[in-house]
Amino acid sequence: MSGDYDYLFKIIVIGDGAVGKTSLTVRFSQGYFKEDYKMTIGVDFAVKTVSVNTNNGLKTAKLQIWDTGGQERFSYIRPLYYRGAMGGLLVYDVTKRESFEHLENWLEEVGKHCPSIPMVMVGNKTDMPGRAVSLEEALEYAINHNMVYFETSAKEGTNVEAAFGDLTRILIDYT
């Protein structure tokens, strides 16, 4: 594609508001955690070039990461950002059961606008007390929906690179 990368992928990061989508995106793309919460209005955008080991050796991919606003009031505009998406992270907060219960709605929304794209399911905020969704339940959901599952902490950086890296490998193998 270019001298700098072998692949270019548009990735969407979706899930309820305040589950940590922006924190995951910032941690991955810029390497730090923002303590203050600011609601995403519409969409935020980040770019990062990564190298991953694949079945065909080391490959480099440029990721365009679209971090969508999860609040209901942005539902009318989200489909515009889905156009051209090649994969995504489906994020919920392990301490907020409701965000887990809404995953089906998010999958339906994505399915309407970009069917059959690979998704990686992410249970975020593992650093927080008061877990509301068990690992076993989350794994069962991911397996039943044909997704890889990661538990992450954007604050501590746990599994953030792994989740984005695995999605990148899946996309490379998918193309």
C-alpha positions in Angstrom: 0.0 0.0 0.0 2.7 2.4 1.1 6.3 2.3 2.0 5.4 2.8 5.6 2.7 0.0 6.0 1.3 -3.1 4.3 -2.3 -2.5 5.3 -4.7 0.3 6.1 -7.6 -0.5 8.3 -10.5 1.6 9.6 -11.5 0.4 13.1 -14.5 1.4 15.1 -14.6 1.4 18.9 -18.2 1.0 20.1 -20.1 0.5 23.3 -22.2 2.4 25.9 -21.1 5.8 27.1 -18.5 5.9 29.8 -17.2 2.3 29.4 -13.7 3.6 28.5 -13.7 3.7 24.7 -11.8 6.9 24.6 -9.4 5.9 27.4 -8.6 2.6 25.5 -8.0 4.6 22.3 -5.8 7.2 23.9 -3.8 4.5 25.8 -3.2 2.6 22.6 -2.5 5.4 20.3 -0.7 7.9 22.6 0.5 5.7 25.5 -1.2 7.4 28.4 -4.3 7.5 30.5 -6.5 10.6 30.9 -7.9 10.8 34.5 -10.6 13.3 33.6 -13.7 12.1 31.7 -15.0 14.0 28.8 -18.0 12.7 26.8 -17.2 12.0 23.2 -19.4 14.3 21.0 -20.0 12.3 17.8 -16.6 10.7 17.2 -12.9 11.1 18.1 -10.2 9.9 15.7 -6.7 8.5 16.2 -4.1 6.9 14.0 -1.4 4.4 14.9 0.9 2.2 12.8 1.6 -1.2 14.3 3.7 -4.2 13.4 2.2 -7.7 14.1 3.3 -11.2 13.6 0.9 -13.0 11.3 0.7 -16.3 9.5 2.6 -14.6 6.7 5.4 -13.1 8.8 5.7 -9.6 10.3 3.3 -7.1 8.7 2.7 -3.4 9.3 -0.7 -1.9 9.5 -1.9 1.7 9.8 -5.0 1.8 11.9 -7.5 4.6 11.7 -9.4 4.3 15.0 -12.8 5.9 15.2 -13.9 6.2 18.8 -17.7 6.7 18.7 -19.9 8.5 21.2 -21.9 5.8 23.0 -24.7 7.9 24.4 -28.2 7.3 22.9 -28.4 11.0 21.7 -25.6 10.2 19.2 -27.3 7.2 17.7 -28.5 9.2 14.7 -25.0 10.1 13.6 -23.0 6.9 14.4 -24.0 5.1 11.2 -22.0 7.8 9.2 -18.9 6.8 11.0 -19.4 3.1 10.4 -19.1 3.4 6.7 -16.0 1.7 5.5 -15.1 0.1 8.8 -13.2 -3.1 8.5 -13.2 -4.2 12.1 -14.0 -3.1 15.6 -13.7 -3.3 19.3 -17.0 -3.9 21.2 -16.4 -2.5 24.7 -18.3 -2.8 27.9 -17.4 -1.9 31.6 -17.0 -5.1 33.7 -18.4 -3.1 36.7 -21.6 -2.0 34.9 -23.8 -5.0 34.1 -26.1 -2.8 31.9 -23.2 -2.1 29.5 -22.8 -5.8 29.1 -26.5 -6.3 28.5 -26.4 -3.7 25.7 -23.8 -5.5 23.7 -26.4 -7.2 21.6 -27.9 -3.8 20.6 -24.4 -2.7 19.5 -23.9 -5.8 17.4 -27.2 -5.3 15.8 -26.4 -1.7 15.0 -23.0 -2.6 13.5 -24.6 -5.5 11.6 -27.0 -3.1 9.8 -24.2 -0.8 8.6 -21.2 -3.0 8.2 -22.2 -6.6 8.3 -19.7 -9.4 8.8 -16.8 -7.2 10.0 -14.5 -8.9 12.6 -15.1 -7.7 16.2 -13.0 -8.1 19.3 -15.0 -8.0 22.6 -13.4 -6.0 25.4 -14.3 -6.0 29.1 -12.7 -2.8 30.3 -12.0 -1.3 33.8 -10.7 -4.5 35.4 -8.7 -2.2 37.8 -12.0 -1.1 39.4 -13.7 -2.9 42.3 -17.2 -4.2 42.1 -17.1 -6.6 39.2 -20.7 -7.1 37.8 -20.0 -9.6 34.9 -18.0 -12.8 35.5 -15.2 -13.8 33.2 -17.0 -17.0 32.5 -20.2 -15.2 31.4 -18.2 -12.8 29.2 -16.2 -15.6 27.6 -19.4 -17.5 26.8 -21.0 -14.4 25.2 -17.9 -13.8 23.1 -17.7 -17.5 22.0 -21.4 -17.5 21.1 -20.9 -14.4 19.0 -17.7 -15.6 17.3 -15.5 -13.0 18.9 -12.1 -13.0 20.7 -12.4 -11.6 24.2 -9.9 -9.5 26.2 -10.2 -8.0 29.7 -8.4 -4.6 29.8 -7.6 -1.8 32.1 -7.0 1.4 30.1 -5.8 3.0 33.3 -3.1 0.4 33.9 -2.5 -0.5 30.3 -3.4 -4.1 30.8 -4.1 -6.0 27.5 -4.8 -2.8 25.5 -2.0 -3.5 23.0 -3.1 -7.1 22.9 -6.7 -6.3 22.0 -5.8 -3.9 19.2 -3.0 -6.2 18.1 -5.2 -9.3 17.9 -7.8 -7.4 15.9 -5.1 -6.2 13.5 -3.9 -9.8 13.1 -7.5 -11.0 12.4 -8.0 -8.2 9.9 -4.8 -9.1 8.1 -5.7 -12.8 8.0 -9.3 -11.8 6.9 -8.1 -9.8 3.9 
